Amino acid sequence: MWNLSVKFDPLTGEQRHLAAQAVAQLLLDNAVAEHPDAETTGCPPATGPQRPAPSPTPSHPPRPGPPEFVAVIDADAPGHAGPVVEFAIPVEIPARILATLAGTADVHAVLVRNGVVLYAPGEMNLGRATRLASRAQRRALRALYRDCAIPGCTVGYDRCKLHHIIWWRDGGTTDLNNLIPVCSMHHTKIHDSGWIVELGPHRELTLRLPDGTIHTTGPPTRRTAA
């Protein structure tokens, strides 16, 4: 078995990370479709009746253009007197270095407070104009969530799909407050196994399972586990 350790500059590292995530997501989607009863790594056990999963499709095809970096500004991070800036990327880059990337990378700032996006570039509410979330909406939700929104699941955000809380077929809108990230397995459970998900005003999540079990979370945070 080969075990390689490599280091890249920030731009190359982000490009390699995105390519690896796209391959991992495709493999995960195939695994869920072929074995819908199996547990996905990092996901809590599922309950209730099972149905075949939908045909797999890549959740995140490779993005064209330069790499994208998101600076998350938490307006009231616990234990801090003022806003805290976190670069939501798998490598650490000092702010002074990130500032020099303007010509070769897209750098976006998203301001959050207590589970609410106060500012994000782009249109956050698309209504019924489109079923698919935009890149701007994905970027904003990435600032809120590190992992799948389902309690106890540690599948990373980049491997998640965006789910409509009020389903599209039931008149739901593609608005930010109607979208949450969920992994492929939990997306299937919500659509096919009677799982019910509700959101509070600060994205407090309530999950109701067919057996009567209820799971709840507080507002999402990128710094602590759900």
N, C-alpha and C positions, 0 to 999 in steps of 0.2 A: 504494500500500500504506500502511495506517495503522500507526503504531508509537506506542503510548501507554505512558506511565510514570505509575503512580499509587501513592499511599501510603495505607494504612489504619491505623486503630488495631488493636491485637493481636487483639481479638475479631472484628472485621469481616474482618481479613486471614485469620484461620484459617477463617472461614466461606467466604470466596471461594476459598481454596486447596482446601478439600474439594470444593466444587462443580466447580472446574476439573479436579481429579484424577478425579472421577467421569466427566466427559465424556471426558477423555483415555483413561481405561481402557476405556470403551465403544468408542471409535474403535480402540484397539489390539486389543481382542478381535475386532472385525469384520475388521481387517486380517489378523490371524493366521488367522482362519477362511477368508478368501477366498484367501490366498496363504500356505499353510503352509510353502512352501519358502523364502520370503523371510526375510532377516535382520532382526531387530528392532534399532532403534538402541540401541547400547550393549551388544549381545550378541555373543559370539564366534561364528565360523562354525559351522554345524551339520554333522554327518556322519551317514552311515547312511541306510537307506531311509526314505521319507516316506509318511505317510498323511494323509488329510484330518483337519483339526482338528475338535474337537467344536463344536457350535453355540455361538455366543458368548452369554454372559450377563454382566451387570455384576458385577465382582468386589467392588466396594465401593459399594452403594447409599448415598445420602445418609443420614447419621446423624441421628436425631431428637434433640431436646433441645439443651442448651447446648454450645458448643465444648469440646473436650477437649485438655488439655495434659499431656504426660508429662515428668517430671523424671527423667532417667537418672542414677543414682548409681553411678559406676564405682569399686569398692572398691580396685582396684590398677592404676590407669591408669599406663602406662609414663612414667617421668620425673617422677612426682609422689610426694611423701612421704605423702600421705593421699588420701582419697576425692575424686573430682572429680565435680561435678554438671554435667550438660548437659541443657538443655531441648531435647528432640528435636522442634523445630518450625522452620518456614522463616523465622522472624523472631527477633530477639534481644530478650529481655525480662529486665530485672534481677529478681533474686529478690524484692526489696522490692515491686516492682510486681506480680509474679505472685501474691504473697501477698494482695493486695487483690482478686483476681479470684474469691475463693471464692464470692461470691454470684451471679456471672454465668457462671462456667465451672467445669468439672470438672478438678481438678488431681490427678494421681496420681504417686506416686513408685515407681520400680522400681530395686532394688538388684542390680547384676550384678558378677561377678568371673570373669575368665578364661573367658568363654564360658558361664557358668552363671548362671541367675537365682536369686539368693539370697532375694529377696523380691519379690512383686508382689501387688497387691490382687486378690482373686477366686480361684476354683478353677482350678488349672492342669492337673488331670488329670480328664478327663470319661469316660475309658474307652470303652465301646461304647454309651454312652447317646445319643450324637449323632455324626453324621459331620462336621458343620460346627463349626469352631472358634468359641469364644466371643469376645466383645469383650475380655475380660480376657486371654485367651491372645494375641490379636493385639497388645494393648498390650505385653505382656511381650516378645514377639518383636521388636516395633518398637524396644525398648530395646537389643536385641542387634545388629540388622541395619539398615544404612543402605540397602542395595540388595538385589537378587536374590542368593540364596546361591550361585549357580553362579559358579565362578571367572571373573573378567574381565567379568562382566555389570554394567552400571551403571544398569539400570532401577531406579528408586526403590522403596523398600519399599511405599509407598502404592499402587503400581501392580502389586503382586505378589499371587499367590494363595498360600494355605497348602497345602502338599503333605504327605501322610502318607508317611514314610520306609518303613514297612511298610504297604503299601496297605490301605485299608479293606476291600476285597473279600477280602483275604488274612488278615483277622483283626486288622489294625492298630487301634490305639486312638487316640482324639483326646486324647492326652496331650502336654504341652509338649515332652517329649524325643523325640516322634515327628513333630514338625511343623517344616517349614522354609519360608521364603518363596521363591517362584520366579516369574519373569515368565511371561506367557501362552505365549510361544514355548517356553521351556524346560519348562514344565509339559506341553506337548504332546509334546516330545521324550522326556521321562521315561516317559510313558504309552504312546506309540505307536512309538517308535524304538529301544527297547532300551537307553536310558541307565539306569545303575544308580547310585544315590546311597546312601552310607553315612555315618553320623555316629559320631565318637568320643565319649568321656566329656565332653570340653569343646567339643563341637560342631566338632571337626576334621572337615572334609568330604573324602570321597573320591568322585570321579566317574569311572566306568568307561564308556567309549564302545564301541560294537560293533566298531570297528576295532582294539581293544586299547589305545587311548590312555587314560592315567590322569592325572587332574588332582587335586591335593590342596591344601587350605588349612589354616591354623592356626585357632585359635578366632576367632570373628567379633569385629570391633571396629567401632565407629561412627566412629573417628578416622582410620583408614587404609584405603586401598583393599585389596580382597581379593587 
